[in-house]
Amino acid sequence: VYADGSTTAPPFVEPVSEDSNHLGISIRAVGIVTYCLNMLIALGLLAVVVVYRGARVLSKAQPFFLGVILAGIMVTTQSIFLFSILDDKDYDREQQSDTVYRVPDLDWACQSLPYMLNLGFTLSLGGLLAKVHRIDRLVNRKLTGLSKPVHARDVLPMLLSLIAIELVVLFSWQFTDPLRYERKVIEMNSRGQAEESVGRCVSAYFEEFFFTFLTIHLVL
């Protein structure tokens, strides 16, 4: 006896093979290789700056801010690693609705992305702006006949202010509605079975915070 109370076997239904749009091995490999290359180059250049910071060329180029710029590059590079692991193929899903599944184990990666991208950008650009600002102050002092030197610490408050602004917005996002990973069904068949789905990082206030960061970066 079957579920409908009859003794007649229901017609055979072919199982649906869902296209989950998972990251392929080749994409992951490209991401990891790119990440490793970026980190090796940045670390190598940072080692050169530290070891030869007393050399005439590097000392004139302000090694402290060169280090800040390289640190920003390394922080931004972490986003490549995060993007390469943002795939729920090997994680358990929690069903939220008929078309949405949550993957809490990947929430940390989604929430880390804005920090890596925005702080890395601010460190790199902020270090460059601080270098230019210091040079501007040095030129102005020469033109006005002042002999007092301008040290890196004299323009450090500007860099710290930029970082503080980014952190305020980032923490506001974190405590308001942080990014979370979910898988959404985008195509279903006539029997209500998922045929295609995509994984993504979502937040109710994504657009608001995205344009806030975009405005800050354009102003910089």
C-alpha positions as CSV (number, residue, x, y, z in Angstrom):
1,V,0.0,0.0,0.0
2,Y,1.4,3.4,-1.0
3,A,1.0,6.8,0.5
4,D,-2.2,7.5,-1.5
5,G,-3.8,4.3,-0.2
6,S,-3.6,2.5,-3.5
7,T,-1.6,-0.6,-4.4
8,T,-0.5,0.8,-7.7
9,A,3.1,2.0,-7.9
10,P,3.5,5.6,-8.7
11,P,5.4,6.5,-11.9
12,F,9.1,6.7,-11.6
13,V,10.5,10.2,-11.1
14,E,14.0,10.9,-12.1
15,P,16.0,12.4,-9.2
16,V,16.9,16.1,-9.7
17,S,20.6,17.0,-10.0
18,E,20.8,20.5,-8.5
19,D,23.3,22.8,-10.0
20,S,24.8,24.5,-6.9
21,N,27.3,26.6,-8.7
22,H,30.1,25.5,-6.4
23,L,33.6,26.8,-6.8
24,G,35.6,24.5,-9.1
25,I,39.0,23.1,-8.2
26,S,40.6,25.3,-10.8
27,I,39.1,28.5,-9.4
28,R,40.2,27.6,-5.9
29,A,43.7,26.8,-7.2
30,V,43.9,30.2,-9.0
31,G,42.8,32.0,-5.9
32,I,45.3,30.2,-3.6
33,V,48.2,30.7,-6.0
34,T,47.3,34.4,-6.5
35,Y,47.1,34.8,-2.7
36,C,50.5,33.1,-2.1
37,L,52.2,35.2,-4.8
38,N,50.8,38.5,-3.5
39,M,51.9,37.6,0.0
40,L,55.4,36.5,-1.0
41,I,56.0,39.6,-3.0
42,A,54.6,41.9,-0.3
43,L,56.6,40.2,2.5
44,G,59.8,40.2,0.3
45,L,59.4,43.9,-0.3
46,L,58.7,44.6,3.4
47,A,61.9,42.7,4.3
48,V,63.9,44.8,1.8
49,V,62.4,48.0,3.4
50,V,63.3,46.8,6.9
51,V,66.8,45.6,6.2
52,Y,67.8,48.5,3.9
53,R,65.8,51.3,5.6
54,G,69.0,53.2,6.3
55,A,70.1,53.3,2.7
56,R,69.9,56.7,1.0
57,V,67.2,55.8,-1.5
58,L,64.9,54.1,1.0
59,S,65.4,56.7,3.8
60,K,64.4,59.4,1.3
61,A,61.3,57.3,0.3
62,Q,60.1,57.3,4.0
63,P,60.4,53.6,4.9
64,F,57.7,53.7,7.6
65,F,55.0,54.7,5.2
66,L,56.3,52.2,2.6
67,G,55.8,49.6,5.3
68,V,52.2,50.8,5.9
69,I,51.4,50.6,2.2
70,L,52.7,47.1,2.0
71,A,50.8,46.1,5.2
72,G,47.7,47.4,3.5
73,I,48.4,45.3,0.4
74,M,48.8,42.2,2.6
75,V,45.5,42.9,4.5
76,T,43.6,43.4,1.2
77,T,45.2,40.1,-0.1
78,Q,43.4,38.2,2.6
79,S,40.2,38.8,0.8
80,I,41.4,36.6,-2.1
81,F,41.8,33.8,0.4
82,L,38.4,34.4,1.9
83,F,36.7,34.5,-1.6
84,S,38.4,31.2,-2.4
85,I,36.9,29.4,0.7
86,L,33.4,31.0,0.5
87,D,31.8,27.7,-0.7
88,D,29.4,25.6,1.3
89,K,30.0,22.4,-0.5
90,D,31.5,20.7,2.6
91,Y,29.3,22.4,5.3
92,D,25.9,21.6,6.8
93,R,22.9,23.8,5.8
94,E,20.1,25.0,7.9
95,Q,16.8,25.5,6.0
96,Q,15.3,28.9,6.6
97,S,12.5,28.7,4.0
98,D,11.6,26.7,0.9
99,T,14.2,28.6,-1.1
100,V,16.8,29.8,1.4
101,Y,19.4,27.8,3.4
102,R,21.7,29.2,6.0
103,V,25.3,28.1,6.5
104,P,26.4,29.5,9.8
105,D,29.9,28.0,9.6
106,L,30.8,30.5,6.8
107,D,29.4,33.6,8.4
108,W,32.9,34.5,9.8
109,A,34.3,34.6,6.2
110,C,31.5,36.9,5.0
111,Q,31.9,39.2,8.0
112,S,35.7,39.4,7.6
113,L,35.6,40.5,4.0
114,P,34.6,44.2,4.6
115,Y,37.4,44.5,7.2
116,M,40.0,43.1,4.9
117,L,38.9,45.1,1.8
118,N,38.3,48.4,3.5
119,L,41.1,48.4,6.1
120,G,43.6,47.2,3.4
121,F,42.5,50.0,1.1
122,T,42.7,52.6,3.8
123,L,46.2,51.5,5.0
124,S,47.5,51.5,1.4
125,L,46.0,54.8,0.4
126,G,46.4,56.4,3.8
127,G,50.1,55.5,3.8
128,L,50.5,57.1,0.4
129,L,48.5,60.3,1.5
130,A,50.6,60.5,4.6
131,K,53.8,60.4,2.5
132,V,52.5,63.1,0.2
133,H,51.4,65.2,3.2
134,R,54.8,65.0,4.8
135,I,56.6,66.0,1.7
136,D,54.2,68.9,1.3
137,R,55.0,70.0,4.9
138,L,58.7,69.7,4.3
139,V,58.5,71.8,1.1
140,N,56.4,74.5,2.9
141,R,58.9,74.6,5.7
142,K,61.8,75.1,3.3
143,L,59.9,77.8,1.5
144,T,59.1,79.6,4.8
145,G,62.7,79.3,6.1
146,L,61.8,77.0,9.0
147,S,64.5,74.5,9.9
148,K,62.4,72.2,12.2
149,P,62.3,68.7,10.7
150,V,59.0,66.9,9.9
151,H,59.0,63.4,11.3
152,A,56.7,60.5,10.3
153,R,54.9,60.9,13.7
154,D,53.9,64.4,12.7
155,V,51.6,63.1,10.0
156,L,50.6,59.8,11.8
157,P,47.4,61.3,13.3
158,M,46.0,61.8,9.8
159,L,46.5,58.1,9.0
160,L,45.1,57.0,12.4
161,S,42.0,59.2,11.8
162,L,41.3,57.5,8.5
163,I,41.6,54.1,10.1
164,A,39.3,55.2,12.9
165,I,36.6,56.4,10.5
166,E,36.7,53.0,8.7
167,L,36.5,51.1,12.0
168,V,33.5,53.1,13.2
169,V,31.5,52.3,10.0
170,L,32.7,48.6,10.1
171,F,31.6,48.2,13.8
172,S,28.3,49.9,13.0
173,W,27.7,47.3,10.3
174,Q,28.8,44.5,12.5
175,F,26.5,45.3,15.3
176,T,23.5,46.4,13.1
177,D,23.2,43.5,10.7
178,P,26.5,41.7,9.9
179,L,26.9,39.8,6.6
180,R,25.9,36.1,6.8
181,Y,26.2,33.3,4.3
182,E,23.2,31.8,2.7
183,R,22.3,29.6,-0.2
184,K,19.3,30.7,-2.3
185,V,17.4,28.5,-4.8
186,I,17.0,30.5,-8.0
187,E,15.3,27.8,-10.2
188,M,12.8,25.2,-9.3
189,N,10.9,22.6,-11.3
190,S,7.2,22.0,-11.5
191,R,7.4,19.6,-8.5
192,G,9.0,22.2,-6.3
193,Q,12.5,20.7,-6.4
194,A,15.6,22.9,-6.6
195,E,17.3,22.8,-9.9
196,E,19.8,25.6,-9.4
197,S,21.0,27.6,-6.4
198,V,23.7,30.1,-5.5
199,G,25.7,30.8,-2.3
200,R,26.2,34.4,-1.3
201,C,26.9,36.8,1.6
202,V,23.8,38.9,2.5
203,S,22.9,41.7,4.8
204,A,19.7,43.8,5.1
205,Y,21.8,47.0,5.0
206,F,24.4,46.0,2.4
207,E,23.6,48.8,-0.1
208,E,23.6,51.5,2.6
209,F,27.0,50.5,4.0
210,F,28.5,49.8,0.5
211,F,27.7,53.3,-0.6
212,T,29.0,54.7,2.7
213,F,32.3,53.1,2.1
214,L,32.3,54.1,-1.6
215,T,31.7,57.7,-0.6
216,I,34.5,57.6,2.0
217,H,37.0,56.1,-0.5
218,L,36.0,58.6,-3.2
219,V,36.6,61.5,-0.8
220,L,40.0,60.1,0.0
